[in-house]
Amino acid sequence: MFYIDSVLMEPDIEYMKSRIQENLDRGIAVYDVSDLYKEILKSQEAAALNLRSAYGIANPNSSQQLQNFILNNLDSRIEQVCIVNDKVTTKKEALQELAREGYQFAIDLLTYRKVKKYAEALKSILDYTEDGVVRPIMSLGKTNRVNYKEPALMNIPKKLLWNVIAPRKPGNILISVDIKNQEPWILINMLGIEELKEKLSASSKEGLYDIVFKELYGREASALERSQFKTCWNALTYGATKASILARGKIFDAEKLYNYFNSFDEFKEYRNKCYAMAKRKMQRVETYFGTELYANQLGAALQRVLMDLPIQGTGSDILALLIQHADEELVDRELDDVIEFYFSRHDEIIFEVDGEYANRVGLDTVYAELRDIMEHQVDDWEQFKVEIKKVEPAPIINYTEDEEEEDEE
């Protein structure tokens, strides 16, 4: 495991940037997705036709038509979910709640939106593919998070992306190392919230959200409840109001989560500190490692940005340390000719592994090597958990299931 000493180790953002750019210059290999694009485009057309024929919604992209349909088909449950402050909402969260309860129009509309999103993503891959590779334009956000455009790889759902990206050399394999729930891990450890640190270290297969949900509500969360719970939790980390949390978490008692989160003195002190900085219009903050970041924000959003920058920026620092550490370790272990850093997005690092080497030693050995290199602990923090998987195409079956938002910064 990689032990990170925040005093002795200085994140090298420029090294991370140069390593990613080096691989972008070589190109990220992609499969020929022409047939997949045609298949999903047909699914989009069929979904749109279904909305027209079954519900009279001629244009499913029209907010006005969707709102009119809902108003014309109100029952007590639809009114409860879709009428917010006397206005009609067709947001994903509301439709998911109705879909979970068996409302077919909600299921069909979610299906249309998902296949449309997939079709647009594949079209962007096709538009920017040249000689079997894409070369996205990289930039760093204000927290030093890596962003891509042309194509925007950050915005393509992982399930779809894994049907798109390929090893540069045929026969090689790609391995994903994904840091799980990094932002809440950073906040809890950075603020030293001992009760939550104990939950992070629980030896159960359950994650933080599962443990807290069960503690608060006395039962396991459904998939949709867990998704909304996670969304609310992350919003709370940058000081979301109670009204905002209640709007985000509509299928469980979100007020109970709000009260729980705000019961921690460490968090309240952090929020109040950022609020005071925002009142003084301060723009500069530091990550846990001392990297300077600037909010470049005015008005009411400044407090949220000041709360979020140290967390996201610390995640960027850790990513920079991991990429450099992986390069050094692969050389030291004499594995640099069979395993190499490929690219990174969000909190995920992807490696290309020589196929003959993987076949000879077995995937379990490859996983063990990468786990030993990439698992990490900062100072006396709880150890970060990583998920290691082989990147390979998989059937896209359920278009209505929820996925984590993957937006650029």
Summary of the structure (lengths in Angstrom):
residues: 409
radius of gyration: 22.6
end to end distance: 29.6
largest distance: 67.4
contacts: 1217
relative contact order: 0.16
helix: 53%
strand: 14%
